[in-house]
Amino acid sequence: MAVLVGLIVFVAGLVSGGSNTNQAQNKEYTVGEPASLNDRVLTVNEVQHNFVPSSTERPQQGNEFIWVNITLANTSSSAIDVNPLDFWVQDPNGVQRNAEPIQQVTDALNNPGTVAAHETLNGNLAFQVSQGAMNLKLVYKPHTFSGDTITVDL
């Protein structure tokens, strides 16, 4: 019985990210404000509304692209994974949209990869939102099975 209880506690720790140092949970950050989450620090450096790529991609009618410049710092002693599917923009109605694969915005954040120990990754993501949308939030959730998230008011 003790082995079963120990196994359940171990698995629960893995699912929750193995740590209770989630400083970002239940707090919303602003552009330029570093947000710590376990083994990483995320900063949204800049947001550009009405982003028009030089390529042929265009938003759907009634929508616009926003461009978000992000820095992700690995504060741990081992590599961390990063995936564009870990990021989405949420509007005030709760509608969430993943990043758009725009040719002009082809950099490190647009492809799954890793950030080496104690290294920093800077990149850009583009999102399609309703034209003129206000009160948008960038949501970053690096661990699918945990509640660990960073929310940044854009």
C-alpha positions in Angstrom: 0.0 0.0 0.0 2.8 2.4 0.9 4.4 1.8 -2.5 1.1 2.6 -4.3 0.8 5.9 -2.3 4.4 6.8 -3.1 3.8 6.0 -6.8 0.7 8.2 -6.9 2.6 11.1 -5.2 5.5 10.7 -7.7 3.2 10.7 -10.7 1.3 13.7 -9.4 4.6 15.5 -9.1 5.5 14.7 -12.7 2.1 15.9 -14.0 2.3 19.2 -12.1 5.8 19.9 -13.4 7.6 18.4 -10.4 7.8 21.8 -8.7 5.7 24.1 -6.8 7.6 27.2 -7.8 5.1 28.5 -10.2 5.3 32.2 -9.5 3.2 33.2 -12.6 0.0 31.3 -11.8 -3.0 33.6 -11.2 -1.1 36.7 -12.0 -1.3 38.7 -15.3 1.8 40.4 -16.6 2.2 43.4 -18.9 4.4 44.0 -21.9 8.0 44.3 -20.8 7.4 42.6 -17.4 9.4 39.4 -16.9 7.2 36.5 -15.8 8.9 33.5 -14.0 7.5 30.0 -14.3 9.5 27.2 -12.8 12.6 26.8 -15.0 12.0 29.8 -17.3 11.3 33.5 -17.6 9.1 34.8 -20.4 9.0 38.5 -21.4 6.8 40.0 -24.1 9.0 42.8 -25.4 6.7 44.3 -28.1 3.3 44.0 -29.7 2.4 45.4 -33.1 -1.2 45.6 -34.2 -2.3 45.7 -37.8 0.9 43.8 -38.8 1.1 43.4 -42.6 3.6 40.8 -43.7 5.7 41.4 -46.8 4.6 37.9 -48.0 1.3 37.1 -49.6 -0.5 36.0 -46.4 -3.5 38.1 -45.4 -5.9 37.8 -42.5 -9.5 36.7 -43.0 -11.9 39.5 -43.7 -12.7 41.4 -40.5 -9.4 40.2 -38.9 -5.9 41.6 -38.5 -2.5 40.1 -37.6 -0.7 41.1 -34.5 3.0 40.5 -34.2 4.5 39.6 -30.8 8.2 39.7 -29.9 9.0 37.3 -27.1 12.1 36.5 -25.0 12.2 33.1 -23.3 15.1 32.6 -20.8 16.0 29.1 -19.5 16.9 29.5 -15.8 17.6 25.8 -15.3 20.7 23.6 -15.7 19.1 21.5 -18.5 17.5 22.3 -21.9 13.8 23.1 -22.0 11.5 22.5 -24.9 9.7 25.3 -26.7 6.9 24.9 -29.2 4.7 27.6 -31.0 1.7 25.5 -30.0 2.5 26.5 -26.3 1.4 30.1 -27.1 -2.0 31.5 -28.0 -3.8 34.8 -28.0 -7.1 35.0 -26.1 -9.7 37.7 -26.7 -12.2 39.0 -24.0 -14.8 36.5 -25.1 -12.4 33.6 -24.3 -11.7 32.8 -28.0 -8.2 31.4 -28.3 -6.0 31.3 -31.4 -2.7 29.7 -32.1 0.1 31.5 -33.9 -0.1 31.8 -37.7 2.7 30.4 -39.8 3.7 33.5 -41.7 6.6 33.3 -44.0 8.0 36.7 -42.9 8.0 35.6 -39.3 10.2 32.5 -39.7 12.4 32.4 -36.7 13.1 30.2 -33.7 9.7 30.5 -32.0 7.9 29.3 -35.2 9.3 25.8 -34.9 9.6 23.3 -32.1 13.0 23.3 -30.5 14.9 23.6 -27.3 16.6 26.4 -25.3 19.9 25.3 -23.8 20.6 25.6 -20.1 21.0 29.2 -19.0 20.5 30.4 -22.5 17.9 32.9 -24.0 15.7 32.6 -27.1 14.2 35.7 -28.7 11.6 35.3 -31.4 8.4 36.5 -33.0 4.9 35.0 -33.4 2.0 36.4 -35.4 -1.6 35.8 -34.4 -4.9 36.5 -36.3 -7.4 38.4 -34.2 -10.6 40.4 -34.8 -9.9 43.8 -36.4 -9.3 46.3 -33.6 -9.6 43.8 -30.8 -8.7 45.2 -27.4 -7.9 43.5 -24.1 -6.0 40.6 -25.7 -3.9 38.3 -23.7 -1.0 36.1 -24.7 -1.2 32.8 -22.9 1.9 30.6 -22.6 1.4 27.0 -21.3 4.6 25.0 -21.7 3.4 21.8 -19.9 0.3 20.3 -21.5 -0.8 18.3 -18.4 -0.2 21.0 -15.8 -1.9 24.2 -14.8 1.3 26.2 -15.2 0.6 29.2 -17.4 1.8 32.7 -18.0 -0.7 35.3 -19.1 0.4 38.7 -20.5 -2.0 41.6 -21.2 -1.3 42.8 -24.7 
